[in-house]
Amino acid sequence: MPEPHPTDPRPGDPRPTGPHPADPHPTEAVRTVLSGLALGESPRWHDGRLWLCDWGAQELIAVGPDGRAAVAATVPSFPFCIDWLPGPDGRLLVVAGGDGRLLRQEADGALAPCADLRPLSDRPWNEVAVDGRGNAYVNGIGFDLMGGEAPAPGLIALVAPDGEVRRVADGLAFPNGMAVTPDGSTLLVAESYAARLTAFTIGPGGDLTDRRVWAEVPGSAPDGICLDAEGAVWFADVPGRCCVRVREGGKVLRRIELDRGCFSCALGGPDGRTLFLTAAEWPPPPGARTGRLLAVDVDVPAHRR
């Protein structure tokens, strides 16, 4: 979810500021896959294609290896984010964040209600991450950012395979991107207003325990995240206009500079060594579509579920 512009801070915003290590890789390695997006978010590599949510256009877009893009679904919600159920089921899940609902795509392509999140919070819902047992973790930021509300603590809900919905974590400072480790033992979440990545242990029933700081990232506002095969995390940073690779403990391994805010990231491509980035000017200029899907080659591939 987008961050406030760095030149327009909110009262009480605790985000620190500070320098970032230099990136030894050339910025010209970043290439444009798509342009003219309203606001791209929640990219995922799935079934040989890159999928992303264009929040401004309310379109779910799938991009093939040849760069051809097609609208896979229309989702009348802002925000909305996606992930897929594991195994033979494999159905698409969509968080209709503005409506407080989790949707599931059925065999005929229709998006049907899967869970109602509103009893837990009537504020916008954000990202979703699914583990190997079919548990869907959905976070809510706790306040209406676009409506101008003051920051408030966010939460994480669990939608279990049997349809049960319950709160499994709270007190988060603007929870944003999430990822589950390949062994299914840990959920990572970016706390944008706390400049950190936080880890939870996933219990046998899907509950989250042992909350801990996975990495402090001072001077950053981590947004979307993804894991690679070495266990490092890439995180997008809107006000920092960059995407950063960091290992547990906080050591920065690489920083990719952009000319606009970076909202989210995903590793994919045939060998898993393409880092896809969604980027746009923020706040958006009136009437302009500055969103882009970018790509850059990286050394360490995506982790495989």
C-alpha positions, 0 to 999 in steps of 0.5 A: 500500500502506498506511503505518504509522500516524504515531503508531507509527513503525518503527525506522529509518523515515527519513521526514522531517516538516515543514509543507505549503503551505495548500490554497486550494481548499475542502475541502467540494468533496470528495464521497463516491462509495462508503462502507463499503469495507474498504480501497480501493486502486489506482483506475483510470479505464478504459472509462468506469468507475472501477475499484478494488481493495477489499483487505479484501474481496478484490473488484475493484469497477467504478463507473459514471458513475451511481455504481452499483457492481458486483463485477467479480472476486474476487481472494483476495490481499492486496494486489492491484493492476490495470492493462490491456494496451494496444491491441486486447489490452486484457486486465486484469492483476492483481498478486496481491501476497501470492502473488507472481504476475501474473494476466491476465483471459482472455475467459471472465473467469477470472484466469489466471497470467501471470508468477511473480514469486517467483524475484525476491522472496518478499516481497509485491508491490505496484503495477503500471503498463503502458506502451504497448508492453505492458511491465508494471512491478511493484514489490515493497516488499522486506519484509513490512509487515503481518507486522512485518518491519523495512524493507528495500530494494524493487525493480521487475520487468519482465514483458515482452510475451513473458513474460520476467520480470527485475529492472530496478531495486532499492534503492527505499525502499518503492516504491508508486504508479507511472505511465508518462508519455504518451510512454512514455519515463519511469516514475515511482515513489513512494518512500514511505520516502524522501519522494520521487518517482523517475523512470527512463528506459524503454529500447527493451527496457523496461529502466530507466536514468537513475534520478533524483529527480523531486520531493522531497516532505518531510514526506510519504509518497507512496503511489498516484500519477497524472499529469495533462495538464500533466505534474504528479503527484497523490500520495496520503499516508496519514499526511498524510491528504491528496492533493497535486499537485506538479510536477517539481522539487517545487513543490506546486500543490494540497493536498486535506485529508481526514479519514482516510488517502489511499491512492491516486488516479486522474483520470477522469470523462467529461472527465478532470477528476474526481480519485478518491481512496481513503481509510480510517482507518489503522490500521483500527478493529477490525470497522469498514469506514471505506474510502471512494471520494471525488471532487473536481473539478480544473482539469487533466484526466488525460493520455491514453495 
